[in-house]
Amino acid sequence: MSLEDRAKAVAKNIEGKAQEIVGNITGDPEDKAEGQAKQAESQVRHTVENVKDEVKKGLE
């Protein structure tokens, strides 16, 4: 996983956690759901990049 992609995924995760917390505090279920979706997107990005790394290792 490239450092840039890892940083983007971490930033998306942090953004999602913050939005989820704001949704909890304000009682806005839409903000909470959007925050959780951003966290899920971050996990998918990490998984995709990890698979790419494993494929590269297998080809070497």
PDB file of N, CA, C and O in Angstrom:
ATOM      1  N   MET A   1       0.853  -1.168   0.000  1.00  0.00           N
ATOM      2  CA  MET A   1       0.000   0.000   0.000  1.00  0.00           C
ATOM      3  C   MET A   1       0.898   1.229   0.000  1.00  0.00           C
ATOM      4  O   MET A   1       1.800   1.361   0.827  1.00  0.00           O
ATOM      5  N   SER A   2       0.638   2.106  -0.925  1.00  0.00           N
ATOM      6  CA  SER A   2       1.455   3.308  -0.971  1.00  0.00           C
ATOM      7  C   SER A   2       1.155   4.183   0.237  1.00  0.00           C
ATOM      8  O   SER A   2       0.066   4.136   0.808  1.00  0.00           O
ATOM      9  N   LEU A   3       2.116   4.954   0.597  1.00  0.00           N
ATOM     10  CA  LEU A   3       1.979   5.829   1.759  1.00  0.00           C
ATOM     11  C   LEU A   3       0.843   6.827   1.541  1.00  0.00           C
ATOM     12  O   LEU A   3       0.096   7.137   2.470  1.00  0.00           O
ATOM     13  N   GLU A   4       0.717   7.325   0.322  1.00  0.00           N
ATOM     14  CA  GLU A   4      -0.346   8.294   0.023  1.00  0.00           C
ATOM     15  C   GLU A   4      -1.727   7.649   0.179  1.00  0.00           C
ATOM     16  O   GLU A   4      -2.631   8.249   0.760  1.00  0.00           O
ATOM     17  N   ASP A   5      -1.886   6.435  -0.337  1.00  0.00           N
ATOM     18  CA  ASP A   5      -3.174   5.748  -0.222  1.00  0.00           C
ATOM     19  C   ASP A   5      -3.497   5.430   1.233  1.00  0.00           C
ATOM     20  O   ASP A   5      -4.643   5.543   1.667  1.00  0.00           O
ATOM     21  N   ARG A   6      -2.479   5.035   1.975  1.00  0.00           N
ATOM     22  CA  ARG A   6      -2.676   4.729   3.399  1.00  0.00           C
ATOM     23  C   ARG A   6      -3.110   5.992   4.144  1.00  0.00           C
ATOM     24  O   ARG A   6      -4.015   5.940   4.977  1.00  0.00           O
ATOM     25  N   ALA A   7      -2.473   7.118   3.849  1.00  0.00           N
ATOM     26  CA  ALA A   7      -2.817   8.375   4.508  1.00  0.00           C
ATOM     27  C   ALA A   7      -4.249   8.789   4.179  1.00  0.00           C
ATOM     28  O   ALA A   7      -4.973   9.268   5.052  1.00  0.00           O
ATOM     29  N   LYS A   8      -4.660   8.607   2.921  1.00  0.00           N
ATOM     30  CA  LYS A   8      -6.025   8.949   2.530  1.00  0.00           C
ATOM     31  C   LYS A   8      -7.045   8.078   3.263  1.00  0.00           C
ATOM     32  O   LYS A   8      -8.084   8.567   3.706  1.00  0.00           O
ATOM     33  N   ALA A   9      -6.743   6.795   3.387  1.00  0.00           N
ATOM     34  CA  ALA A   9      -7.658   5.884   4.070  1.00  0.00           C
ATOM     35  C   ALA A   9      -7.757   6.223   5.557  1.00  0.00           C
ATOM     36  O   ALA A   9      -8.844   6.187   6.134  1.00  0.00           O
ATOM     37  N   VAL A  10      -6.641   6.546   6.164  1.00  0.00           N
ATOM     38  CA  VAL A  10      -6.646   6.929   7.584  1.00  0.00           C
ATOM     39  C   VAL A  10      -7.418   8.226   7.773  1.00  0.00           C
ATOM     40  O   VAL A  10      -8.199   8.354   8.716  1.00  0.00           O
ATOM     41  N   ALA A  11      -7.204   9.187   6.883  1.00  0.00           N
ATOM     42  CA  ALA A  11      -7.923  10.461   6.970  1.00  0.00           C
ATOM     43  C   ALA A  11      -9.426  10.242   6.827  1.00  0.00           C
ATOM     44  O   ALA A  11     -10.214  10.858   7.546  1.00  0.00           O
ATOM     45  N   LYS A  12      -9.826   9.375   5.909  1.00  0.00           N
ATOM     46  CA  LYS A  12     -11.248   9.085   5.709  1.00  0.00           C
ATOM     47  C   LYS A  12     -11.833   8.429   6.954  1.00  0.00           C
ATOM     48  O   LYS A  12     -12.970   8.714   7.329  1.00  0.00           O
ATOM     49  N   ASN A  13     -11.069   7.560   7.589  1.00  0.00           N
ATOM     50  CA  ASN A  13     -11.524   6.899   8.803  1.00  0.00           C
ATOM     51  C   ASN A  13     -11.720   7.916   9.925  1.00  0.00           C
ATOM     52  O   ASN A  13     -12.731   7.887  10.626  1.00  0.00           O
ATOM     53  N   ILE A  14     -10.749   8.813  10.091  1.00  0.00           N
ATOM     54  CA  ILE A  14     -10.841   9.838  11.130  1.00  0.00           C
ATOM     55  C   ILE A  14     -12.032  10.760  10.861  1.00  0.00           C
ATOM     56  O   ILE A  14     -12.785  11.107  11.771  1.00  0.00           O
ATOM     57  N   GLU A  15     -12.185  11.146   9.607  1.00  0.00           N
ATOM     58  CA  GLU A  15     -13.315  11.995   9.225  1.00  0.00           C
ATOM     59  C   GLU A  15     -14.646  11.303   9.559  1.00  0.00           C
ATOM     60  O   GLU A  15     -15.572  11.929  10.077  1.00  0.00           O
ATOM     61  N   GLY A  16     -14.719  10.023   9.257  1.00  0.00           N
ATOM     62  CA  GLY A  16     -15.934   9.261   9.537  1.00  0.00           C
ATOM     63  C   GLY A  16     -16.220   9.142  11.013  1.00  0.00           C
ATOM     64  O   GLY A  16     -17.368   9.269  11.440  1.00  0.00           O
ATOM     65  N   LYS A  17     -15.180   8.898  11.805  1.00  0.00           N
ATOM     66  CA  LYS A  17     -15.368   8.799  13.252  1.00  0.00           C
ATOM     67  C   LYS A  17     -15.854  10.125  13.823  1.00  0.00           C
ATOM     68  O   LYS A  17     -16.754  10.158  14.662  1.00  0.00           O
ATOM     69  N   ALA A  18     -15.251  11.217  13.360  1.00  0.00           N
ATOM     70  CA  ALA A  18     -15.657  12.536  13.842  1.00  0.00           C
ATOM     71  C   ALA A  18     -17.114  12.817  13.471  1.00  0.00           C
ATOM     72  O   ALA A  18     -17.878  13.325  14.292  1.00  0.00           O
ATOM     73  N   GLN A  19     -17.493  12.492  12.251  1.00  0.00           N
ATOM     74  CA  GLN A  19     -18.865  12.741  11.813  1.00  0.00           C
ATOM     75  C   GLN A  19     -19.851  11.869  12.592  1.00  0.00           C
ATOM     76  O   GLN A  19     -20.951  12.312  12.924  1.00  0.00           O
ATOM     77  N   GLU A  20     -19.457  10.647  12.876  1.00  0.00           N
ATOM     78  CA  GLU A  20     -20.326   9.762  13.663  1.00  0.00           C
ATOM     79  C   GLU A  20     -20.520  10.327  15.069  1.00  0.00           C
ATOM     80  O   GLU A  20     -21.630  10.310  15.600  1.00  0.00           O
ATOM     81  N   ILE A  21     -19.451  10.820  15.664  1.00  0.00           N
ATOM     82  CA  ILE A  21     -19.533  11.399  17.011  1.00  0.00           C
ATOM     83  C   ILE A  21     -20.445  12.624  17.006  1.00  0.00           C
ATOM     84  O   ILE A  21     -21.276  12.788  17.899  1.00  0.00           O
ATOM     85  N   VAL A  22     -20.287  13.485  15.996  1.00  0.00           N
ATOM     86  CA  VAL A  22     -21.157  14.658  15.884  1.00  0.00           C
ATOM     87  C   VAL A  22     -22.612  14.217  15.746  1.00  0.00           C
ATOM     88  O   VAL A  22     -23.502  14.806  16.360  1.00  0.00           O
ATOM     89  N   GLY A  23     -22.851  13.199  14.957  1.00  0.00           N
ATOM     90  CA  GLY A  23     -24.205  12.673  14.806  1.00  0.00           C
ATOM     91  C   GLY A  23     -24.772  12.157  16.115  1.00  0.00           C
ATOM     92  O   GLY A  23     -25.953  12.345  16.404  1.00  0.00           O
ATOM     93  N   ASN A  24     -23.927  11.504  16.908  1.00  0.00           N
ATOM     94  CA  ASN A  24     -24.369  11.021  18.219  1.00  0.00           C
ATOM     95  C   ASN A  24     -24.704  12.181  19.148  1.00  0.00           C
ATOM     96  O   ASN A  24     -25.718  12.160  19.847  1.00  0.00           O
ATOM     97  N   ILE A  25     -23.841  13.192  19.147  1.00  0.00           N
ATOM     98  CA  ILE A  25     -24.038  14.331  20.046  1.00  0.00           C
ATOM     99  C   ILE A  25     -25.290  15.126  19.666  1.00  0.00           C
ATOM    100  O   ILE A  25     -26.078  15.510  20.529  1.00  0.00           O
ATOM    101  N   THR A  26     -25.459  15.364  18.377  1.00  0.00           N
ATOM    102  CA  THR A  26     -26.590  16.173  17.920  1.00  0.00           C
ATOM    103  C   THR A  26     -27.874  15.362  17.761  1.00  0.00           C
ATOM    104  O   THR A  26     -28.957  15.927  17.608  1.00  0.00           O
ATOM    105  N   GLY A  27     -27.750  14.049  17.796  1.00  0.00           N
ATOM    106  CA  GLY A  27     -28.914  13.194  17.605  1.00  0.00           C
ATOM    107  C   GLY A  27     -29.337  13.089  16.149  1.00  0.00           C
ATOM    108  O   GLY A  27     -30.477  12.734  15.850  1.00  0.00           O
ATOM    109  N   ASP A  28     -28.408  13.400  15.239  1.00  0.00           N
ATOM    110  CA  ASP A  28     -28.714  13.357  13.803  1.00  0.00           C
ATOM    111  C   ASP A  28     -28.325  11.992  13.250  1.00  0.00           C
ATOM    112  O   ASP A  28     -27.139  11.714  13.069  1.00  0.00           O
ATOM    113  N   PRO A  29     -29.307  11.138  12.981  1.00  0.00           N
ATOM    114  CA  PRO A  29     -28.985   9.794  12.496  1.00  0.00           C
ATOM    115  C   PRO A  29     -28.334   9.806  11.111  1.00  0.00           C
ATOM    116  O   PRO A  29     -27.586   8.889  10.775  1.00  0.00           O
ATOM    117  N   GLU A  30     -28.610  10.830  10.311  1.00  0.00           N
ATOM    118  CA  GLU A  30     -28.005  10.913   8.977  1.00  0.00           C
ATOM    119  C   GLU A  30     -26.494  11.147   9.082  1.00  0.00           C
ATOM    120  O   GLU A  30     -25.720  10.506   8.371  1.00  0.00           O
ATOM    121  N   ASP A  31     -26.074  12.056   9.959  1.00  0.00           N
ATOM    122  CA  ASP A  31     -24.648  12.291  10.172  1.00  0.00           C
ATOM    123  C   ASP A  31     -23.971  11.038  10.700  1.00  0.00           C
ATOM    124  O   ASP A  31     -22.876  10.680  10.266  1.00  0.00           O
ATOM    125  N   LYS A  32     -24.625  10.383  11.634  1.00  0.00           N
ATOM    126  CA  LYS A  32     -24.061   9.161  12.210  1.00  0.00           C
ATOM    127  C   LYS A  32     -23.872   8.102  11.125  1.00  0.00           C
ATOM    128  O   LYS A  32     -22.825   7.459  11.056  1.00  0.00           O
ATOM    129  N   ALA A  33     -24.882   7.922  10.284  1.00  0.00           N
ATOM    130  CA  ALA A  33     -24.811   6.919   9.220  1.00  0.00           C
ATOM    131  C   ALA A  33     -23.738   7.275   8.197  1.00  0.00           C
ATOM    132  O   ALA A  33     -23.005   6.399   7.737  1.00  0.00           O
ATOM    133  N   GLU A  34     -23.639   8.550   7.838  1.00  0.00           N
ATOM    134  CA  GLU A  34     -22.606   8.974   6.886  1.00  0.00           C
ATOM    135  C   GLU A  34     -21.209   8.732   7.466  1.00  0.00           C
ATOM    136  O   GLU A  34     -20.298   8.309   6.754  1.00  0.00           O
ATOM    137  N   GLY A  35     -21.056   9.001   8.744  1.00  0.00           N
ATOM    138  CA  GLY A  35     -19.768   8.754   9.400  1.00  0.00           C
ATOM    139  C   GLY A  35     -19.403   7.282   9.379  1.00  0.00           C
ATOM    140  O   GLY A  35     -18.255   6.922   9.119  1.00  0.00           O
ATOM    141  N   GLN A  36     -20.375   6.439   9.651  1.00  0.00           N
ATOM    142  CA  GLN A  36     -20.127   5.003   9.626  1.00  0.00           C
ATOM    143  C   GLN A  36     -19.804   4.535   8.212  1.00  0.00           C
ATOM    144  O   GLN A  36     -18.973   3.647   8.025  1.00  0.00           O
ATOM    145  N   ALA A  37     -20.455   5.127   7.223  1.00  0.00           N
ATOM    146  CA  ALA A  37     -20.186   4.762   5.829  1.00  0.00           C
ATOM    147  C   ALA A  37     -18.759   5.148   5.436  1.00  0.00           C
ATOM    148  O   ALA A  37     -18.087   4.403   4.723  1.00  0.00           O
ATOM    149  N   LYS A  38     -18.303   6.295   5.894  1.00  0.00           N
ATOM    150  CA  LYS A  38     -16.930   6.723   5.593  1.00  0.00           C
ATOM    151  C   LYS A  38     -15.924   5.778   6.236  1.00  0.00           C
ATOM    152  O   LYS A  38     -14.885   5.478   5.648  1.00  0.00           O
ATOM    153  N   GLN A  39     -16.229   5.312   7.439  1.00  0.00           N
ATOM    154  CA  GLN A  39     -15.337   4.368   8.098  1.00  0.00           C
ATOM    155  C   GLN A  39     -15.299   3.044   7.333  1.00  0.00           C
ATOM    156  O   GLN A  39     -14.239   2.434   7.193  1.00  0.00           O
ATOM    157  N   ALA A  40     -16.435   2.612   6.848  1.00  0.00           N
ATOM    158  CA  ALA A  40     -16.496   1.375   6.060  1.00  0.00           C
ATOM    159  C   ALA A  40     -15.712   1.538   4.763  1.00  0.00           C
ATOM    160  O   ALA A  40     -15.007   0.621   4.339  1.00  0.00           O
ATOM    161  N   GLU A  41     -15.833   2.701   4.134  1.00  0.00           N
ATOM    162  CA  GLU A  41     -15.077   2.972   2.907  1.00  0.00           C
ATOM    163  C   GLU A  41     -13.578   2.892   3.180  1.00  0.00           C
ATOM    164  O   GLU A  41     -12.816   2.356   2.376  1.00  0.00           O
ATOM    165  N   SER A  42     -13.174   3.425   4.309  1.00  0.00           N
ATOM    166  CA  SER A  42     -11.761   3.377   4.685  1.00  0.00           C
ATOM    167  C   SER A  42     -11.282   1.936   4.834  1.00  0.00           C
ATOM    168  O   SER A  42     -10.187   1.590   4.391  1.00  0.00           O
ATOM    169  N   GLN A  43     -12.104   1.104   5.456  1.00  0.00           N
ATOM    170  CA  GLN A  43     -11.733  -0.301   5.628  1.00  0.00           C
ATOM    171  C   GLN A  43     -11.619  -1.002   4.283  1.00  0.00           C
ATOM    172  O   GLN A  43     -10.724  -1.823   4.082  1.00  0.00           O
ATOM    173  N   VAL A  44     -12.517  -0.682   3.364  1.00  0.00           N
ATOM    174  CA  VAL A  44     -12.459  -1.284   2.032  1.00  0.00           C
ATOM    175  C   VAL A  44     -11.181  -0.855   1.322  1.00  0.00           C
ATOM    176  O   VAL A  44     -10.519  -1.673   0.683  1.00  0.00           O
ATOM    177  N   ARG A  45     -10.833   0.418   1.432  1.00  0.00           N
ATOM    178  CA  ARG A  45      -9.601   0.905   0.797  1.00  0.00           C
ATOM    179  C   ARG A  45      -8.383   0.163   1.341  1.00  0.00           C
ATOM    180  O   ARG A  45      -7.501  -0.234   0.580  1.00  0.00           O
ATOM    181  N   HIS A  46      -8.337  -0.021   2.660  1.00  0.00           N
ATOM    182  CA  HIS A  46      -7.223  -0.756   3.261  1.00  0.00           C
ATOM    183  C   HIS A  46      -7.174  -2.189   2.740  1.00  0.00           C
ATOM    184  O   HIS A  46      -6.102  -2.696   2.407  1.00  0.00           O
ATOM    185  N   THR A  47      -8.320  -2.832   2.670  1.00  0.00           N
ATOM    186  CA  THR A  47      -8.379  -4.210   2.204  1.00  0.00           C
ATOM    187  C   THR A  47      -7.915  -4.325   0.753  1.00  0.00           C
ATOM    188  O   THR A  47      -7.139  -5.220   0.418  1.00  0.00           O
ATOM    189  N   VAL A  48      -8.381  -3.433  -0.099  1.00  0.00           N
ATOM    190  CA  VAL A  48      -7.990  -3.453  -1.513  1.00  0.00           C
ATOM    191  C   VAL A  48      -6.484  -3.277  -1.649  1.00  0.00           C
ATOM    192  O   VAL A  48      -5.833  -4.000  -2.403  1.00  0.00           O
ATOM    193  N   GLU A  49      -5.941  -2.326  -0.928  1.00  0.00           N
ATOM    194  CA  GLU A  49      -4.502  -2.088  -1.024  1.00  0.00           C
ATOM    195  C   GLU A  49      -3.703  -3.252  -0.452  1.00  0.00           C
ATOM    196  O   GLU A  49      -2.633  -3.576  -0.968  1.00  0.00           O
ATOM    197  N   ASN A  50      -4.202  -3.881   0.598  1.00  0.00           N
ATOM    198  CA  ASN A  50      -3.516  -5.055   1.153  1.00  0.00           C
ATOM    199  C   ASN A  50      -3.524  -6.215   0.158  1.00  0.00           C
ATOM    200  O   ASN A  50      -2.536  -6.941   0.043  1.00  0.00           O
ATOM    201  N   VAL A  51      -4.626  -6.390  -0.553  1.00  0.00           N
ATOM    202  CA  VAL A  51      -4.704  -7.439  -1.574  1.00  0.00           C
ATOM    203  C   VAL A  51      -3.707  -7.144  -2.693  1.00  0.00           C
ATOM    204  O   VAL A  51      -3.011  -8.044  -3.163  1.00  0.00           O
ATOM    205  N   LYS A  52      -3.640  -5.892  -3.115  1.00  0.00           N
ATOM    206  CA  LYS A  52      -2.668  -5.507  -4.142  1.00  0.00           C
ATOM    207  C   LYS A  52      -1.252  -5.840  -3.696  1.00  0.00           C
ATOM    208  O   LYS A  52      -0.457  -6.371  -4.472  1.00  0.00           O
ATOM    209  N   ASP A  53      -0.936  -5.525  -2.432  1.00  0.00           N
ATOM    210  CA  ASP A  53       0.398  -5.824  -1.914  1.00  0.00           C
ATOM    211  C   ASP A  53       0.681  -7.318  -1.921  1.00  0.00           C
ATOM    212  O   ASP A  53       1.790  -7.735  -2.257  1.00  0.00           O
ATOM    213  N   GLU A  54      -0.300  -8.123  -1.557  1.00  0.00           N
ATOM    214  CA  GLU A  54      -0.120  -9.574  -1.524  1.00  0.00           C
ATOM    215  C   GLU A  54       0.078 -10.127  -2.937  1.00  0.00           C
ATOM    216  O   GLU A  54       0.886 -11.032  -3.145  1.00  0.00           O
ATOM    217  N   VAL A  55      -0.655  -9.585  -3.897  1.00  0.00           N
ATOM    218  CA  VAL A  55      -0.512 -10.035  -5.287  1.00  0.00           C
ATOM    219  C   VAL A  55       0.893  -9.683  -5.790  1.00  0.00           C
ATOM    220  O   VAL A  55       1.539 -10.499  -6.447  1.00  0.00           O
ATOM    221  N   LYS A  56       1.357  -8.489  -5.490  1.00  0.00           N
ATOM    222  CA  LYS A  56       2.701  -8.078  -5.901  1.00  0.00           C
ATOM    223  C   LYS A  56       3.759  -8.996  -5.306  1.00  0.00           C
ATOM    224  O   LYS A  56       4.713  -9.379  -5.983  1.00  0.00           O
ATOM    225  N   LYS A  57       3.585  -9.346  -4.034  1.00  0.00           N
ATOM    226  CA  LYS A  57       4.541 -10.249  -3.367  1.00  0.00           C
ATOM    227  C   LYS A  57       4.528 -11.619  -4.049  1.00  0.00           C
ATOM    228  O   LYS A  57       5.576 -12.236  -4.238  1.00  0.00           O
ATOM    229  N   GLY A  58       3.343 -12.083  -4.414  1.00  0.00           N
ATOM    230  CA  GLY A  58       3.211 -13.379  -5.062  1.00  0.00           C
ATOM    231  C   GLY A  58       3.838 -13.429  -6.453  1.00  0.00           C
ATOM    232  O   GLY A  58       4.263 -14.490  -6.911  1.00  0.00           O
ATOM    233  N   LEU A  59       3.893 -12.294  -7.114  1.00  0.00           N
ATOM    234  CA  LEU A  59       4.451 -12.248  -8.459  1.00  0.00           C
ATOM    235  C   LEU A  59       5.981 -12.097  -8.442  1.00  0.00           C
ATOM    236  O   LEU A  59       6.642 -12.333  -9.453  1.00  0.00           O
ATOM    237  N   GLU A  60       6.518 -11.717  -7.325  1.00  0.00           N
ATOM    238  CA  GLU A  60       7.975 -11.520  -7.249  1.00  0.00           C
ATOM    239  C   GLU A  60       8.726 -12.796  -7.060  1.00  0.00           C
ATOM    240  O   GLU A  60       9.954 -12.784  -6.980  1.00  0.00           O
TER     241      GLU A  60
END
